[in-house]
Amino acid sequence: MGYSSIIQKKAADRLAQRRLEARRNADFRREEIFAKLPRAAELEKGIGNSGIRAARAVVAGGNVAEELERLKNENLSMQEELKQLLVTNGYSADALEPDYTCKRCSDTGYYDENGITLMCGCLKQALTECACEELNRHAPLTLSTFDSFRIDFYPDEADQNGINPRQHMDRVVRYCKSYAHNFTTNSKSLLMCGATGLGKTHLSLAVANEVIRRGYGVIYVSAPAIIAHYETQMRRRTENDELLDMATDCDLLIIDDLGTEFNSQFSVSHIYNLINSRLLSRKPVIINTNLTMRELEKTYSNRLVSRLNGEAEKLNFFGRDIRIAKKRLN
């Protein structure tokens, strides 16, 4: 996937900050250890000077091989003494070294393997996180949490179908909490169905907040917005499209208001392809819709609905428009 220069810089800056923080903490530890253990400072200085002594031995001539072997053993002995000194005094053996977040690349974003420089997984993750953050800047994520979801807005008596909305929605909320707390890239997709104003968007964003907090990349987009974006890209004939790349590849995609976009062959085709591509690649998607399963089938095809039935957990929302109840309180 291609990322814009802005995203690449943000990801590189994020790793650079981690690297700087690790080195700063190592400097603080070094000062503390050397103040407490002067011998540790002597040993580190001696180890650091080994290279200079080795170079002098080569220049001086004589039995160079024997002298280099002696210096090597002396260096190893000092290293071992330093490790033992640190451990004995309650420090880790490598306490004088920076404790990088990523041990493979030392927070540089790249590592060498068999003579080839490769991008580290930590940089790939940082790119995903930065891209998701940028794309979600205008999404109402901070307004919707599990704590702010009000079960008491739902009727506590059975409806005409014998369903108690409050009890039912309490089960839905508990399911969503469990889903978010246990989310992995192998989690099932969710299909949230119900009339307008029953909390589908709120709960899906509450899931997003928790999943993002746990370090996954989440993209939230409404169906009308994604179609408008498709149309803009088509008019501009743009080849690289960060939003669509991320919508396809992110850890969790949330499509809100499915069915409210302008219904055309263009919109149906692109929505179908986006959802279908994620389901085929076993990447979770949360879909919110006011449409019934029959209406979804009529709009987007039997194939898509059949796949959703087989691969997504359906959560039905019942009750009355809770936005009206919220307005009464304000």
C-alpha positions as CSV (number, residue, x, y, z in Angstrom):
1,M,0.0,0.0,0.0
2,G,1.3,3.5,-0.8
3,Y,1.2,6.2,1.8
4,S,1.4,10.0,1.4
5,S,4.6,11.8,2.3
6,I,2.7,13.3,5.3
7,I,1.8,9.9,6.7
8,Q,5.3,8.6,6.1
9,K,6.8,11.6,8.0
10,K,4.4,11.2,10.9
11,A,5.3,7.5,11.2
12,A,9.0,8.2,11.0
13,D,8.7,10.9,13.6
14,R,6.8,8.5,15.9
15,L,9.6,6.0,15.7
16,A,12.2,8.7,16.1
17,Q,10.4,9.9,19.3
18,R,10.5,6.4,20.7
19,R,14.2,6.1,19.9
20,L,15.0,9.4,21.5
21,E,13.0,8.5,24.6
22,A,14.8,5.2,25.0
23,R,18.2,6.9,24.7
24,R,17.2,9.6,27.1
25,N,16.0,7.1,29.7
26,A,19.3,5.1,29.2
27,D,21.3,8.3,29.9
28,F,19.3,8.8,33.2
29,R,19.9,5.2,34.2
30,R,23.6,5.5,33.4
31,E,24.0,8.6,35.6
32,E,22.2,6.9,38.4
33,I,24.3,3.6,38.1
34,F,27.6,5.4,37.8
35,A,26.9,7.5,40.9
36,K,26.0,4.4,42.8
37,L,28.6,2.1,41.3
38,P,31.9,3.9,40.3
39,R,33.4,0.6,39.2
40,A,30.7,0.3,36.5
41,A,31.9,3.5,35.0
42,E,35.5,2.3,35.0
43,L,34.5,-1.0,33.4
44,E,32.5,0.8,30.6
45,K,35.3,3.1,29.9
46,G,37.8,0.2,29.8
47,I,35.5,-1.7,27.3
48,G,35.2,1.4,25.2
49,N,38.9,1.9,25.0
50,S,39.6,-1.7,23.9
51,G,39.4,-0.7,20.2
52,I,42.0,2.0,20.7
53,R,44.3,-0.4,22.5
54,A,43.9,-2.9,19.7
55,A,44.7,-0.3,17.0
56,R,47.9,0.7,18.9
57,A,48.9,-3.0,19.2
58,V,48.7,-3.4,15.4
59,V,50.8,-0.2,14.8
60,A,53.4,-1.2,17.4
61,G,54.0,-4.5,15.6
62,G,55.6,-7.5,17.4
63,N,53.4,-10.5,18.2
64,V,50.2,-8.8,17.0
65,A,48.0,-11.9,17.1
66,E,48.9,-12.7,20.6
67,E,48.4,-9.2,21.8
68,L,45.0,-8.9,20.1
69,E,43.9,-12.2,21.7
70,R,44.9,-10.9,25.1
71,L,43.0,-7.7,24.6
72,K,40.0,-9.6,23.4
73,N,39.9,-11.8,26.5
74,E,40.5,-8.8,28.7
75,N,37.5,-7.1,27.0
76,L,35.3,-10.1,27.5
77,S,36.3,-10.3,31.1
78,M,35.3,-6.7,31.7
79,Q,32.0,-7.2,30.0
80,E,31.2,-10.2,32.2
81,E,32.3,-8.3,35.4
82,L,30.1,-5.3,34.4
83,K,27.1,-7.6,33.8
84,Q,27.5,-9.3,37.1
85,L,28.0,-6.0,38.9
86,L,24.7,-4.7,37.5
87,V,22.7,-7.8,38.2
88,T,24.1,-8.1,41.7
89,N,22.9,-4.6,42.4
90,G,19.4,-5.1,41.1
91,Y,19.7,-3.9,37.5
92,S,19.3,-5.9,34.3
93,A,22.5,-7.0,32.6
94,D,21.9,-4.5,29.8
95,A,20.7,-1.6,32.0
96,L,23.3,0.8,30.4
97,E,21.8,0.2,26.9
98,P,18.6,1.9,25.6
99,D,15.5,-0.1,26.0
100,Y,14.0,0.3,22.6
101,T,10.3,-0.5,22.0
102,C,11.2,-2.7,19.0
103,K,14.2,-5.0,19.7
104,R,14.5,-6.0,16.1
105,C,15.2,-2.6,14.6
106,S,16.0,-0.5,17.6
107,D,13.1,1.8,16.7
108,T,14.7,2.8,13.4
109,G,12.0,1.1,11.2
110,Y,14.4,-1.0,9.3
111,Y,16.6,-4.1,9.9
112,D,19.1,-6.1,7.9
113,E,18.6,-9.8,7.1
114,N,21.0,-11.7,4.9
115,G,22.5,-8.5,3.6
116,I,19.1,-7.1,2.7
117,T,17.5,-4.0,4.4
118,L,13.9,-4.7,5.2
119,M,11.1,-2.6,6.6
120,C,10.3,-3.6,10.2
121,G,6.8,-4.5,11.3
122,C,6.8,-1.7,13.8
123,L,7.1,0.9,11.0
124,K,4.3,-0.8,9.1
125,Q,2.2,-0.6,12.2
126,A,3.1,3.1,12.8
127,L,2.1,3.8,9.1
128,T,-1.2,2.1,9.6
129,E,-1.9,3.9,12.9
130,C,-1.0,7.4,11.5
131,A,-3.1,6.8,8.4
132,C,-6.1,5.7,10.5
133,E,-5.7,8.7,12.8
134,E,-5.5,11.1,9.9
135,L,-8.5,9.6,8.2
136,N,-10.5,9.6,11.4
137,R,-9.7,13.1,12.4
138,H,-13.3,14.3,11.7
139,A,-15.1,11.2,12.9
140,P,-17.1,11.6,16.2
141,L,-15.0,8.9,17.9
142,T,-14.6,10.8,21.2
143,L,-18.3,11.4,21.6
144,S,-19.3,7.7,21.6
145,T,-18.1,5.4,24.4
146,F,-19.6,2.4,26.2
147,D,-19.8,4.5,29.4
148,S,-21.9,7.2,27.6
149,F,-24.4,4.6,26.2
150,R,-27.7,4.9,28.0
151,I,-29.7,1.7,28.4
152,D,-32.4,3.5,30.4
153,F,-33.5,5.3,27.2
154,Y,-34.9,2.0,25.9
155,P,-38.5,0.9,26.9
156,D,-38.6,-1.6,29.7
157,E,-41.7,-3.4,28.6
158,A,-42.3,-5.9,25.8
159,D,-43.2,-4.7,22.4
160,Q,-45.8,-6.2,20.0
161,N,-43.3,-9.0,19.2
162,G,-42.8,-9.9,22.8
163,I,-39.3,-8.3,23.0
164,N,-38.2,-6.2,25.9
165,P,-36.0,-3.5,24.2
166,R,-34.0,-2.6,27.3
167,Q,-33.2,-6.2,28.2
168,H,-32.4,-7.0,24.6
169,M,-30.1,-3.9,24.2
170,D,-28.4,-4.7,27.4
171,R,-27.3,-8.0,25.8
172,V,-26.3,-6.2,22.7
173,V,-24.1,-3.8,24.6
174,R,-22.5,-6.6,26.6
175,Y,-21.8,-8.4,23.4
176,C,-20.2,-5.3,21.8
177,K,-18.0,-4.8,24.9
178,S,-16.8,-8.3,24.8
179,Y,-16.2,-8.0,21.0
180,A,-14.1,-4.9,21.5
181,H,-12.1,-6.2,24.5
182,N,-11.3,-9.4,22.7
183,F,-10.9,-8.0,19.2
184,T,-8.2,-9.5,16.9
185,T,-7.8,-9.2,13.1
186,N,-9.5,-12.6,13.0
187,S,-12.7,-11.4,14.7
188,K,-16.0,-11.9,13.1
189,S,-17.7,-9.1,11.2
190,L,-20.8,-7.4,12.7
191,L,-24.1,-6.4,11.0
192,M,-26.0,-3.9,13.1
193,C,-29.6,-3.6,11.9
194,G,-32.5,-1.4,13.2
195,A,-34.4,1.7,12.7
196,T,-32.9,5.2,12.8
197,G,-31.8,6.6,16.2
198,L,-31.4,3.3,18.1
199,G,-27.7,3.6,18.9
200,K,-26.0,1.7,16.1
201,T,-23.5,4.4,15.3
202,H,-22.9,5.0,19.0
203,L,-22.1,1.4,19.7
204,S,-20.0,0.9,16.6
205,L,-17.9,3.9,17.5
206,A,-17.6,2.7,21.1
207,V,-16.2,-0.5,19.7
208,A,-13.8,1.6,17.5
209,N,-12.6,3.6,20.5
210,E,-11.7,0.4,22.5
211,V,-10.1,-1.3,19.5
212,I,-8.0,1.8,18.7
213,R,-6.9,2.0,22.4
214,R,-5.7,-1.6,22.0
215,G,-3.4,-0.6,19.1
216,Y,-5.4,-1.6,16.1
217,G,-6.0,0.5,13.0
218,V,-9.7,1.4,12.5
219,I,-11.4,3.3,9.7
220,Y,-14.9,4.8,10.2
221,V,-16.7,6.0,7.2
222,S,-20.4,6.5,6.2
223,A,-21.7,4.8,3.1
224,P,-22.6,8.2,1.4
225,A,-19.2,9.5,2.2
226,I,-17.3,6.6,0.7
227,I,-19.4,6.8,-2.5
228,A,-18.8,10.5,-2.7
229,H,-15.1,9.8,-2.4
230,Y,-15.2,7.1,-5.1
231,E,-16.9,9.6,-7.4
232,T,-14.3,12.3,-6.7
233,Q,-11.5,10.0,-7.3
234,M,-13.1,8.8,-10.6
235,R,-13.4,12.4,-11.8
236,R,-9.8,13.2,-10.9
237,R,-8.6,9.9,-12.3
238,T,-6.4,9.5,-9.3
239,E,-4.4,6.3,-9.1
240,N,-3.2,6.3,-5.5
241,D,-6.1,6.5,-3.0
242,E,-5.1,6.3,0.6
243,L,-8.6,6.2,2.0
244,L,-9.7,3.3,-0.2
245,D,-6.4,1.5,0.4
246,M,-6.9,1.8,4.1
247,A,-10.6,0.9,3.9
248,T,-9.5,-2.3,2.3
249,D,-6.5,-3.1,4.4
250,C,-7.2,-1.7,7.9
251,D,-7.7,-4.0,10.9
252,L,-11.3,-3.0,11.3
253,L,-13.6,-1.1,8.9
254,I,-16.8,0.5,10.1
255,I,-19.4,1.4,7.4
256,D,-22.1,3.6,8.8
257,D,-25.6,4.3,7.3
258,L,-25.4,1.6,4.6
259,G,-28.4,2.1,2.4
260,T,-28.7,5.9,2.8
261,E,-26.3,6.5,-0.1
262,F,-27.8,7.4,-3.5
263,N,-28.8,4.1,-5.0
264,S,-27.2,3.6,-8.4
265,Q,-25.4,0.9,-10.3
266,F,-22.2,2.8,-9.5
267,S,-22.8,3.0,-5.7
268,V,-24.0,-0.6,-5.4
269,S,-21.1,-1.9,-7.3
270,H,-18.5,-0.1,-5.3
271,I,-20.1,-0.8,-1.9
272,Y,-20.5,-4.5,-2.9
273,N,-16.8,-4.7,-4.0
274,L,-15.5,-3.1,-0.8
275,I,-17.5,-5.3,1.6
276,N,-17.0,-8.4,-0.4
277,S,-13.2,-7.9,-0.6
278,R,-12.9,-7.6,3.2
279,L,-15.2,-10.7,3.8
280,L,-13.2,-12.7,1.3
281,S,-9.9,-11.8,3.0
282,R,-11.4,-12.5,6.4
283,K,-10.9,-8.9,7.5
284,P,-13.6,-7.7,10.0
285,V,-16.1,-5.1,9.1
286,I,-18.9,-3.5,11.1
287,I,-21.9,-2.5,9.0
288,N,-24.7,-0.3,10.3
289,T,-27.9,-0.2,8.3
290,N,-31.6,0.8,8.7
291,L,-32.5,-1.7,6.0
292,T,-34.0,-5.1,6.6
293,M,-32.2,-8.2,5.3
294,R,-34.8,-8.4,2.5
295,E,-34.1,-4.7,1.6
296,L,-30.4,-5.3,1.7
297,E,-30.8,-8.3,-0.7
298,K,-32.9,-6.3,-3.0
299,T,-30.4,-3.4,-3.1
300,Y,-27.0,-5.2,-3.0
301,S,-27.7,-8.7,-4.3
302,N,-28.4,-12.1,-2.7
303,R,-24.7,-13.0,-2.9
304,L,-23.7,-10.3,-0.5
305,V,-26.5,-10.9,1.9
306,S,-25.8,-14.6,1.9
307,R,-22.1,-14.0,2.7
308,L,-23.0,-11.6,5.5
309,N,-25.4,-14.1,6.9
310,G,-22.7,-16.7,6.9
311,E,-19.7,-14.6,8.1
312,A,-21.2,-11.7,10.2
313,E,-22.8,-11.7,13.6
314,K,-26.2,-10.0,13.2
315,L,-27.2,-7.6,16.0
316,N,-30.8,-6.3,15.9
317,F,-31.6,-3.0,17.6
318,F,-35.1,-2.5,19.1
319,G,-36.8,0.4,20.8
320,R,-37.8,4.0,20.1
321,D,-35.6,6.8,18.7
322,I,-33.3,7.5,21.7
323,R,-32.2,10.8,20.2
324,I,-35.7,12.2,21.0
325,A,-35.3,11.0,24.7
326,K,-31.9,12.7,24.8
327,K,-33.3,16.0,23.5
328,R,-35.9,16.0,26.3
329,L,-33.1,15.8,28.9
330,N,-31.3,18.8,27.4
